[in-house]
Amino acid sequence: MNDIEMIPLGKLRLSEANVRKNDSNLFIEELAANIEAKGLLQNLIVAPAKKRGMFDVTAGGRRLRALNFLLEAGKLAKDHPVACRVLDIDAAEQSELSLIENVIRLDMTPTDEIRAYKHFVNEGSDLDAIAKRFGRTRRFIEGRLRLADLADPIFAALEEGKITLDVAKAYATTPNHERQMLVWNELSNSWQGNQADSIRRMITHSAIRSSSPMAKLASEADYLAAGGKIERDLFTEDGGETWIDAEIAQRIAGEKLQAFATQIAETSGYAWVRPILETRVTYGATEDLHQVHLEPAPLSDEEQAEADRLMETISALEAESDGVDEDDEAAAAEFQTRWEAASSAYDALHDKPPVIPEEMKANVGCFVIIGADGQPAVASGLYSDKPLERRKARGSDAGEGASGTAGEGGNPSSAPKPLSQKLVEELAVQRRDILAINLASTPAIALDYLIFAIADSRALYSAQALGTTLRAPSPSLYLANYPESPAHTLMADMRETLDLSWTEHRRTVDRFSAFSALDDDAKASWLAWCMAKTLEASMGIDKKAGQSGPEPIDLHDHLAALMGINVASHWRPTSANYFDRVSKQALLAHVSEVGGPTMAASFMGSKKGDLSASCEKLFAGETIVAPEVKEAALAWVPEAMRFRVLAASEPDDEPPVEHEPDSDADEVESAEEQGAQAGETVDA
């Protein structure tokens, strides 16, 4: 028999052969509400039970639970008729049928569900009525309707499975399509494009300071006219203002910068001019370009004559300066005006664009940025979109060497695989940032480190504009699509806490004078921050077979010990920044490290994704475990992120001191040798 029969609800029970075991009450209330509103739309499949007059439900167990929920709520009676298809099959066939029912089916996609709710709203249905009809909450329906209003490219990506529902929800945090697309264009092609937290953070981080260069470029009048809102701080002397609609300011500033770029393109002869809503040219903007070094245009005869005249004027003013009465403010101000006028005119005369050879004009271009004063500016430096030589990727030598030895000298079954190079680089950079934020907060140690670095340096630098060989170059390991971390954010924010008043002056001499007038604490803070920005990335573990990445740096570990750095208080491992990117074997080893082998064994049967999610909760202290396990988990960080405890060195361990020149002849010879080496490096 396999006809549809109406069987009293009280005669139905769940078959033990039903394969669905782990979600017995999941969404039962919602399903019950739907059945109450629309009736049972799909019959149950049952088989006669051993107990006379009873039937085992093989397919439709959740519908049976929902019906029983209504029975217990007094909304249905025991004799309520339920449509059932009765099959005379044994237990094995029942299990097979239950498996088919639960596995071989295609659930409605999120976008189909979204369109369905949108359809009912367009038909005039009330949200509460829709929620009751489908057994959902009003909040759930509102959330799906918000997704229906996503910008078209984002909704299309959701429909095509290119982004997850969580990512789509992050974009839907704001209904503003312009803001959605701004973040989409920024993140969609990076690793953060699938990180809902990063997207949500960027979506909601929508306020800028009125004193920022972008705000100055947009202008308050244009911002307010476009509907922007301003929050004014009434409790500070300067009446600080915050523009809370950053997307409006960005749009206005972008339009002005684009107009300026168009003007430069029309008058300069460059092959291309690209605007960037930044105060400097970013690494990402030039990553695929080749920098072009050209000489500035020579002065014409008339310009050279004017330059000579101005230099004579400046020389005369220098001689005159000794006789200026500093107590006579009017005379001193008049002298200062003449000095600045002559110096500015001389500088402007020599500030000429470079000469671009005819054969290069089709490829050479420049960037326009936002100046510190909020005005559009042509960034220094020219670039070619067709590099003269292919740029060699950083770390390629190390990568090739590592790939040749990967997996050698170890038993894959007894030790976890080495971490990927991208992961160890990210961990190394984030570990560097933790050291940096602590160094930036400890000026005394930063000063000692700075003096030592200068005294012990073997590097050669070019001494030009500032008249010194001292430089603070950027670290050699730069990561595009940099992973978010609290320490990195704090380093970026710390600059805003420094005394920036001296940076507003145009001339180098004036900026130096203003900086010299700062108090010792302000200067020390600048020193610590600049020193911290130069830190190279390093690993907390020695190189192992097949393990690529930055080398450990003993001095970093020593500095961390001096400052008592606790890495765990700055950085926590998550699925996104660590657990999803290491092997299951490594995850089990981490669990065993904090909870012992018994806890690790309990996860042996878990899928990698489930284990990663469990690790994120465990190491965030969100799992109910013994107090000592929780304490260990909250203190745990990967070995690559740890600062090592260095053993005291023996006198014999110190390398011999290099010979230093003790005569003028030695110094000349040493300088010549170093110059030759530097020249070879440049040629290469």
N, C-alpha and C positions, 0 to 999 in steps of 0.2 A: 504494500500500500504506500502510495506517495501523494495522495490527494490532500488538499488543504482542509483541515478540520478546525472547528472552534472548540478549544479545550479550556475549561475553567482555570483561572490563574492559580488556584490552590492546588491543582494537580500537577504543576510544573516544578521541576527542580533542576539545578545546574548539574550537568554531567561531569563526572570525574575525568572523562576523556577530553574535556575542553582544554585546549592548549594555553589559553590566556589565563595567567596566574597572578601577574604582578601589578595589576592596576584595577583591582576589584571595585574600588569606589571612585576611580578617577572620572570626574565630570558626570557622575551619576545624577546629581541634582539637576544639572543643565539638560541632560538627556530626558529626565523625567518631566521637566517643564515642557520640553518640546512634544513629548508624547501626550501630555495633558492638553496641550493646545491644539495639536494636529492629529492626534490618534497614532496608532502604531502603523507606520507606513510600510514596513517590511516584515513579513512573517518570520516566525522562528522555525528552526529545523530541529525536530525531536525524534527520539526513538523510545519504544516501550521500555519502561524500567522493570527491574526484577520484582519490585513491589507492585502488586496488582493495582491497576487503575492509575498509576503514576507514570509520568513521562520525563525522560532525561533530555535537557536542552543541550544539543551538540553545537549548534551555531546560533548565536544571538544571546549569549550570556549577559552582555551588558544591557541589552534591552530587557531581559528578565529581571536584572537587578533594579533597573529603573521602574519597572512595573511593581516590583515588591516595595520599592521606596514609596510609591504612590499608595500602595496597600497599607503600609504602616502609617502613612500620613492621613489615612481615612478618606482618601479621594477615590479609591477603587475598592470593590468588594472581592472576597475570595472566589466568588462564582463569576467574576468578570470574564467574558469570553475572549480568548486570545487566539489569533489566527496562527496555525502551525501546520507545517508540512511534515507528515509522519513517515519515517523511513525505517524499514525493518533491517537494521544493520548491527554488526557486532562492535565490540569496544575498539578494535583496531581500525575499523572503517570509520568509526565516530571520530577518532583522533585525527585521521587523515582528512576528513571533511572539515574539522575545526581548523586544521592548519591551512587548508585551502581558503577558508573563509577569512582568515586573518592575514595571510601573506599575499596571496595572489589577488590584489586589489589595488586600485590607484586612488589615493586620497585627492580631494580637491586641493588645488594649489592655492597659496595665499592670495594671488592676484585674482583668481576666479572667485574666491570668497569675498574679497574686497569689492569686486564689481557687483556681486549679488547684493550685498548690503547697500551699495550706492544705488542700485536699481530700485530697491524698496523705498529708499528715501526719496528718490525722484518721483516715485508713484504716490508720494504723500503720506507714507506710513510714519507713525510716531516712533521715536527711538526706543521708548520703553516697550512698545508693542513688538518691535523687531526683536529686542532682547528677550522678551518672554517667549516669542514664537520659536526662537532658535536655542533657548536655554542658555543664554549668555547674559553677562552683566551689561548695564548701560555703558559703563566705562570701556568695556571691551569693544562694543560697537563703535563708540566714539573714536577709539584708537584706530580701528580698521578704516573708518571714514577719513581720518587724517592721512592715512597711507594712500587713500584714493586720490588725494590732492598733491601727491609728490610731483616734483618737476618731471616732465616726460622722460628724459634720459635715465633718471634714477628709477622710475617705475618700470621702464623697459628692462633695465638691468635686473630688477627683482623678478620680472616675469620670465626672463631668459635664464634665471638661476645664477647670474654672475655675482650677485650679492645676496646675503642672507636676510631673513626677516628682521633680525636684530639690527643689522646695518641700516636697513630701510627705516626702522623705527628711530634710529639715531638721527637720520636726516629729517624725519618728520617732527623732530623737536621744535622746529620753527616752521610756520606755514609760508614763510617768505621764500619764494622760488629763487630769487636772486642770491640770497644767502646760501640756499641749498647748493646752487650751481657753483658758487664761489668755492665752497668747501669740496664739492665733487671734483672740480677741475684741479684743485690743489692735491687731493689725496687719492683719487681713483686709480692712478697708475703706480702708487707706492704701496709698500707693505701695510701702511696704515689704512689703506682703502677697505680692508676687511676687519678693522678694529673699531667696533661700535663705540668704545669709550673715547678713543681719540677723535672720532667724528663728532660725538656729542660735545666733547670739550671744546672743539673748535667752533661748533655751531653756537654754543652758548657764550663763548668768550667774545662778546660783541661790544666791548666798551673801549674807548681810547681816551687818552688825556688831551685836554685842549692845548697843552704846550708841546705836543708831539709834532714832528715835522709834517706828518700826514694831515693833521688837523690844521696846521698853518697853511698848507697848500690848498686844502679844500675851502678854507675860510669860514668863519662862523656865520656870516650873512648867507652864503650859499647853502650851508648845511641846514640852517633853520628854514630857509625858503623851500628846501626839498622835504621838509617834514621831520627833520631830525630833532631829537630831544636832548636837553642838557640838564645835568644835575650839578648844582652848585654847592660847594661846601661852605656853609656859613660860619664854621667854627675855626677857620684858619685865616691868618692875616692876608695871604695872597688870594683868598677866595677861589681856591682850586676848583676847576670844572672838569666834569667827565661827560664825554659824548657817548650816550648809551646806544646809539644806532650806528655801529661801526660800518655796517654795509653801505649806508648812505654816504658816509665820509669817504670810504674806499672807492665808491663809484664816482663821486665828484672828483676826487684826487686823481683817479685813473683817467678820467676824461681830459683833465687839464694836462696831465703828463703825456697822454697820447697826442694832444694838440701840439705840445712843445716838441715831441719827437717828430711829428710830421713836418713842422717848421724847420727843424735841424736837417731832416732828410732832403728837403727841397733846396736848402742853401749851402750844405756842406760838401756835397758830392760823394758822401759815403754810400756804399752799396746797400747798407741797411742800418736802421736805427731802431733799437728795441727799448721800450720803456719798462722799468721795473719799479713796483711800488715798495721800494726799499731805500734806505739811506746809503747803501753800498751795493756793489755788484756781488751777488751771491755766488758761491761755488757752483751750485747747480746750474746757474745761467751760463757759465763758461766751461762746464765740464767737457763738452764736445767741441770746443773752439780752440784755436791756436792764437796765443797772444802775439801781437805784431809790435816790434820795437822800431820806431822811426825817429829820425832827427827832426826837431822843430824847424819851421821855415826860417831862413836867414833874414836878418834885418835889411831893409832897403837902405840906400845911401842916406835918404832923408831921415829914416828911423834911426840909423846909426848915429847921425849927427845929433839928433834929439837925445839919444841915450847918453852920448858924451856930455852934452850940456847938463842933463839931469845929474849925472855923476859928479860933475864939477859943483853943482848946487849942493848936493848931499855932502861932498867933502867940505865945502865952505860952512855948511850948517854944523858939521862935526866940530870944526875949529871954533865956531861961534858958541857952541854949547857950553864951553867952560865959563863964558862970561855972562850966561843967563842968570839973573837973580831969581832963585827959586822961591824967595819970599814974596816976589811980585807976581801974584797969580795971573794977572792980565798978560804980563810979558811972557810968562812961562807957557800960558795957553796959546798965545799967538805963535811962539816958537814951535810948539808941538804941532800946530795946524800946518805950518810951512813944512816941517819935517815929514809929516804923514802924507802931505800932498805930493812932495817930490818922490818919496819912496813908493807910493802907490802908482804914480805915473811911470816910474822906472819898471816896476814889476809888471804892470799892464803891457808895457811895450814889449817885454820879453815873453809874455804869455801868449805865444802864437801857436796855432794848430800845426801838427806835423805835416810834412810834405809826403803825399802818397804817390809812389811811382805809378805810371800809367798801367803797367801790367798787373798791379795789385788792386786797382780801384774797383774791379768787378766783384771782389770778395771781402774787402775790408769794411768793417762797420764799428759802431760804438753803442754804448748803452746810455740811456738817460735815467737819472735817479732823482730822489727828493733830497735836496740839500739840507743841511742842519738848520738853515733859516726858513725852511719850508718852501723854497723856490725850486723850480725844475732846474736841473743842472746836467751837463754832459759829464759823465764819469770819466776819470782819467783811464787811459789805456784803450788801445784799439785791438780788435780781434778779427780773425779770418774764419769764415765758415767752412773753408777748405784748408785744413791744416797742412803746413809744408811738410810735416812728417808725422807719422802716426804716433799719438801719445801712448806711452807705455803705462799700463795700469799699475798703480801702486801695489807693491806686494806681489807682483807677478813672479819674481824670481823665487820668493819663498813658497808661493803656491805651487810652482812646478816641482820644486824640490820635495815638498811635502807629499805631493801626489805620487811621486815615485817610490815613497817608502810607506805609504799608507797600509796599515794592516800587517806590516812585517814585524817579526819578533814578538808576537803576542798570540794568545789563543782566543779567537773571537767568542768562544763559548764561556771563557772564564773571566773576561773583562769587558766592560761596556765599550762600544765604539767611540773613537775620538769625537769630540764636538765638531760641528761644521765650522769652517773658517769664518763665515759670516756671523755665526752666533758668538764665537769667542771674541771676534772684533767688537761686537756690540757690548758684550759683557766687559771687555777690557776698557772700552771708552766710558761706559757707565761707572766702572770702578774708578777710573781716572777722575770723573766728575765728583765723586764722593770725596776723594782726596782733595780736589780743587776747592770745593765749597768749604771744607775745613781749613785749608791753607789760607783761603781768602778771609776767613774769620779769625786768623791767628797772625796778625802782622809781624809779631816779633820773630816767629819761625820763618815767615816768608822773607823777611829782611836777611836773616842769616843764609837762607837758601839762595837768595838772589846774589849776595856778595860771593858766596862760594861758587856759584855757577859762572860768574864773571871771571873769577880768579883762576878757575880750573878749566876754562873753556879752551878747546883746540880749534874751534870753528873760525872761519874767516868771513867777515862781512864787509860789504861795501860802505865806505864812509862818504856820504854826500850831503844831502839837504840839511840834516840836523848836526853835522859835524862830529859825529861820534860813531864808534864801531859797535856800540851797544844796541841790540835789537831784541824784540820779543816775538819771534816768528811763530806762526800757527803750528800746531802739532802736525806731524807727518801723516798720521792716520786720520783721514776725514771720511765720515760715512754720509753718503746721501741718504735721504729718507730716515733721518736719525730717530731712533726709538725714544719715546717720551720717558722721562724719569724725573722724580722730584729734585734730584741734585742738579740736573741740567737746567730745569726751570728756575731753580734758585740762583744759579750762576747768571742766567740771563737777567733775572730781576734785580740782582745785586748792583748792577751798574747804575740803575735808576736811583739807588740810595746814596751814591757817591756825590760829592760836590762838583757839579757840572758847570758852574758859573764861568770858569776860565775857558771853556771850550767855545764860548760864543764869540770870542774875538777873531777877527779875520787874519791879522798878521801873526806870523810865528813868534816874533819878539813880544808882541802884546800878550799872546796866550801864555808864553813862558813867564812873563812878569806877573800875570794874574795867578798862575799856578804857584809861583814862588811865594805869593802873599797868603796862601792857605796855611792853616795851622798844621802842626805836626801830625795830629790824628787824621786829618783829611788826606795828607800826603801818604801817610802809612797805609790808609785804606786803599788808595789808588795803587800803591806798590804791591800790596797783597793781592789785589784783584788781577793786576797785570801779570804778576808772577804765576798766579793760579791758571791763567788762560794759556800759558805756554806748556803745561804739563803734557808729556807724551802718554799715550795709552800703554798699559802694561798688564800682564797676566799675573794671577796669584799662584800659578803652578809652573814648574819647570817644563820645558819642551819634552813631550813624550813621543814615542814612535807613532808617526802618522798624524801628530797633532800640530796644526799650523796655528799662526796667530802671533801677536806681539810677545816679545821676550819679557820675563820678569825683570824688575829693576829694584835692586837692593835698597837704594836710597829712598824710593817711594815707600817701601815697607818700613824703613827706619822712621821716616817722617810720620807715617800713620801711627806708629807706636808712640812717638813723642806727643802726638795730639790725642791719643786715646780714641781713635775712630772706631765706632761701632757700625759696620756696614749694614747690618740688619735694620738699624733705625732709619736708614736712608733709602733702602731698596728692598723690595720683596719680590720673590719669584712668582710669576703668574703663568697661565697657560700660554698667553701671547708672547711674553718676553723670554720664556725659558722652557716650560714643561712640554709644550707641543713640539719642540724642536730638538729634543733628545730622545734616545731610544727607550723602549719600555724597560729594558734591562737596567738602564741608568735610573729610571724613575723608581723601580723597586729597590735599588741600592740606596737611593735617597731616603725612602720610607724606612728602610731597615736601619739607616744611620740614626734616625731620631726615635723610632718606635720599636726597633728590634726586629729580628727575623720572623717572629710570629705575626706581627702586623703586616710585614711585607708579604708573607705567604697568603694572607687573606685577600690580597689583590692580584694574585697570580692569574686568576681566571678572568680578570677585567680586560675589556678592550682598551687599546692605547688611549683613545679619546676620553673614555670614562675615567681611566686612571689619571690622566692629566688634570681633568676637572677636580678629581678627588684630592690630588696633590696641591692644587691651588688653594682649596679650602683648608687642608691640613696645615700648610705652611703659612696660612694667614690667620691661624688660630680660630677658625670657624667650625672645626670639627670637635665633637664631644669625645675627648680622650682623657687619659690620666693627666693630672697636673704637670708631672715631670716631662711627659711627652709633649704637651702643649708648649711648655717653656723651651724645650729643645727645638721644636719646630719653628717657633717665633725667632729663635736666635740663629737658625740655619741659613746659610747662603752657599751657593755652589763654590767649589774649591777655586775656580777661576776668579771669583770675586773677592776672595779673602786676602787680607794682608798677612804676609808670612811673619813668623817670629824668627828673627835672625840670630844665629849663634854668634857669640863674641869671637872676633877674629884674633888669631895669633900674630905676633910680630912678623913671623916668617911668611904669613899669608899675603902680606902687602906686596904688590908688584913693585919692581925697582923704579925709582924716580927717573924720568927721562932726562937726558943731558940737556942742560940749558946753556946757551951761548954765554961765554965769559969774556968775550972780546968783541970789539967792533967788527973785526973780520968775520967772526962766527955769526954775528947778527946779520951782516950783509948776506952771507952765504945762506943762512936759514931763511931769510926773507925771499931770496931769489928762488930757493927750492919750493917754498910755499906758493909763491906767485906762479911758478910753472905748473904746480899741481892744480891750482885754482883755474888757470887758463885751460888746462886739459878738460876739467870738469865742465866748464862753460861750452867748450867746443862739442863735447859729447851730447 
